[in-house]
Amino acid sequence: MKITAPLLLANPCDEEEENLATVCCFSTQGDMFLMSRYPDEDELEISLGDNDPSSLAGVKVTLSQTRLLLEVAASDVDVLNGDDHLEIQFDAEATDMQELEQTLTLILAGGGTYASDLR
């Protein structure tokens, strides 16, 4: 699955939401992607479009300058409408890349794998 978004929004610690770490975007088609994790939880949640959030473990996320690639286990493909990966193309100039990288590290700590292709 592939979507295009003007930017990715990241918040490593939303104090109003019990320190929830979130990454989200709205695609150019108007669909929403949300990935989040509370600091005391082992699993992260992903919501895509109008679907209810799903809890996952073992997610792999790779960040490059203009792409976020999310890979899920075969048992979790229903979260991504039958696909085992989601590729989000975005504009790095409109995105706070440092905050995005910090947030992804927090979300995936202990519950997934984070890989950076930024350097």
VEXFIBA-147196 format. One record per residue (C-alpha): residue number from 1; x, y, z. Coordinates in Angstrom, 2 decimals. Layout:
N
+--------+---------+---------+---------+
! torlum !       u !       v !       w !
+--------+---------+---------+---------+
!    NUM !       X !       Y !       Z !
...
+--------+---------+---------+---------+
//
This chain:
119
+--------+---------+---------+---------+
! torlum !       u !       v !       w !
+--------+---------+---------+---------+
!      1 !    0.00 !    0.00 !    0.00 !
!      2 !    1.31 !    3.45 !   -0.86 !
!      3 !    0.09 !    6.91 !    0.09 !
!      4 !    1.35 !   10.44 !   -0.43 !
!      5 !    1.13 !   13.07 !    2.29 !
!      6 !    2.26 !   16.69 !    2.30 !
!      7 !    3.99 !   16.16 !    5.66 !
!      8 !    4.29 !   13.89 !    8.67 !
!      9 !    3.36 !   15.26 !   12.08 !
!     10 !    5.17 !   13.87 !   15.12 !
!     11 !    4.82 !   14.42 !   18.85 !
!     12 !    7.18 !   12.45 !   21.11 !
!     13 !    5.33 !   13.29 !   24.33 !
!     14 !    1.80 !   14.69 !   24.37 !
!     15 !    1.42 !   15.69 !   28.01 !
!     16 !   -2.33 !   16.26 !   27.59 !
!     17 !   -2.69 !   12.63 !   26.46 !
!     18 !   -0.67 !   10.90 !   29.21 !
!     19 !    2.66 !   11.29 !   27.33 !
!     20 !    1.37 !    9.57 !   24.19 !
!     21 !    3.91 !    9.50 !   21.34 !
!     22 !    2.27 !    9.92 !   17.92 !
!     23 !    3.10 !   10.08 !   14.23 !
!     24 !    0.30 !   10.98 !   11.87 !
!     25 !   -0.52 !   12.36 !    8.47 !
!     26 !   -3.37 !   13.05 !    6.11 !
!     27 !   -2.87 !   11.75 !    2.59 !
!     28 !   -3.51 !   13.87 !   -0.46 !
!     29 !   -6.67 !   11.76 !   -0.88 !
!     30 !   -7.84 !   12.74 !    2.63 !
!     31 !   -7.11 !    9.44 !    4.40 !
!     32 !   -5.57 !    9.57 !    7.86 !
!     33 !   -2.67 !    7.47 !    9.20 !
!     34 !   -1.95 !    7.40 !   12.93 !
!     35 !    0.69 !    5.42 !   14.81 !
!     36 !    0.93 !    5.85 !   18.58 !
!     37 !    2.19 !    4.32 !   21.79 !
!     38 !    1.87 !    5.14 !   25.47 !
!     39 !    5.20 !    4.93 !   27.35 !
!     40 !    3.92 !    2.18 !   29.68 !
!     41 !    2.49 !   -0.02 !   26.89 !
!     42 !    4.34 !   -2.81 !   25.04 !
!     43 !    2.32 !   -2.58 !   21.84 !
!     44 !    1.80 !    0.30 !   19.49 !
!     45 !   -1.46 !    1.21 !   17.80 !
!     46 !   -2.03 !    1.93 !   14.14 !
!     47 !   -5.12 !    3.44 !   12.61 !
!     48 !   -5.58 !    3.83 !    8.87 !
!     49 !   -8.47 !    5.70 !    7.30 !
!     50 !  -11.74 !    5.12 !    9.11 !
!     51 !  -10.57 !    1.85 !   10.70 !
!     52 !  -10.46 !    1.47 !   14.47 !
!     53 !   -6.96 !    1.43 !   15.99 !
!     54 !   -5.23 !   -1.96 !   16.04 !
!     55 !   -2.54 !   -3.01 !   18.52 !
!     56 !    0.61 !   -4.49 !   17.02 !
!     57 !    3.99 !   -5.77 !   18.11 !
!     58 !    7.01 !   -6.52 !   15.94 !
!     59 !    6.50 !   -3.68 !   13.45 !
!     60 !    9.49 !   -2.53 !   11.41 !
!     61 !    9.73 !    1.12 !   10.35 !
!     62 !   12.34 !    2.55 !    8.00 !
!     63 !   12.69 !    6.31 !    7.61 !
!     64 !   14.42 !    7.97 !    4.69 !
!     65 !   14.45 !   11.59 !    3.56 !
!     66 !   11.10 !   11.38 !    1.73 !
!     67 !    9.66 !    8.00 !    2.71 !
!     68 !    8.36 !    6.21 !    5.79 !
!     69 !    8.09 !    2.45 !    5.24 !
!     70 !    6.05 !    0.46 !    7.74 !
!     71 !    6.23 !   -3.35 !    7.60 !
!     72 !    3.92 !   -5.63 !    9.58 !
!     73 !    3.85 !   -9.37 !   10.24 !
!     74 !    1.75 !  -11.60 !    7.98 !
!     75 !   -0.71 !  -12.07 !   10.85 !
!     76 !   -1.34 !   -8.30 !   10.98 !
!     77 !   -2.02 !   -7.51 !    7.32 !
!     78 !   -5.67 !   -6.76 !    8.07 !
!     79 !   -4.48 !   -3.50 !    9.70 !
!     80 !   -3.17 !   -2.36 !    6.31 !
!     81 !   -6.15 !   -3.60 !    4.30 !
!     82 !   -4.42 !   -6.85 !    3.33 !
!     83 !   -0.95 !   -5.44 !    2.61 !
!     84 !    2.16 !   -6.31 !    4.62 !
!     85 !    3.62 !   -2.83 !    4.22 !
!     86 !    2.63 !    0.81 !    3.99 !
!     87 !    4.83 !    3.31 !    2.18 !
!     88 !    4.19 !    6.97 !    2.93 !
!     89 !    5.83 !    9.49 !    0.61 !
!     90 !    6.14 !   12.94 !    2.22 !
!     91 !    7.83 !   16.32 !    1.91 !
!     92 !   10.83 !   16.45 !    4.25 !
!     93 !   11.04 !   20.24 !    4.06 !
!     94 !    7.55 !   20.52 !    5.59 !
!     95 !    8.31 !   17.85 !    8.24 !
!     96 !   10.32 !   18.27 !   11.44 !
!     97 !   12.65 !   15.35 !   10.73 !
!     98 !   14.42 !   15.49 !   14.10 !
!     99 !   11.13 !   15.31 !   15.99 !
!    100 !    9.89 !   12.56 !   13.66 !
!    101 !   12.99 !   10.45 !   14.27 !
!    102 !   12.78 !   10.98 !   18.05 !
!    103 !    9.10 !   10.01 !   18.07 !
!    104 !    9.63 !    6.88 !   15.97 !
!    105 !   12.42 !    5.78 !   18.32 !
!    106 !   10.08 !    6.16 !   21.32 !
!    107 !    7.14 !    4.42 !   19.66 !
!    108 !    9.19 !    1.44 !   18.51 !
!    109 !   11.36 !    0.98 !   21.61 !
!    110 !   10.74 !   -2.53 !   22.89 !
!    111 !    7.87 !   -3.19 !   20.48 !
!    112 !    9.32 !   -2.92 !   17.02 !
!    113 !   12.35 !   -2.14 !   14.91 !
!    114 !   13.41 !    1.31 !   13.75 !
!    115 !   15.85 !    1.81 !   10.90 !
!    116 !   17.07 !    5.19 !    9.66 !
!    117 !   18.30 !    5.77 !    6.12 !
!    118 !   18.81 !    9.49 !    6.81 !
!    119 !   22.59 !    9.42 !    7.12 !
+--------+---------+---------+---------+
//
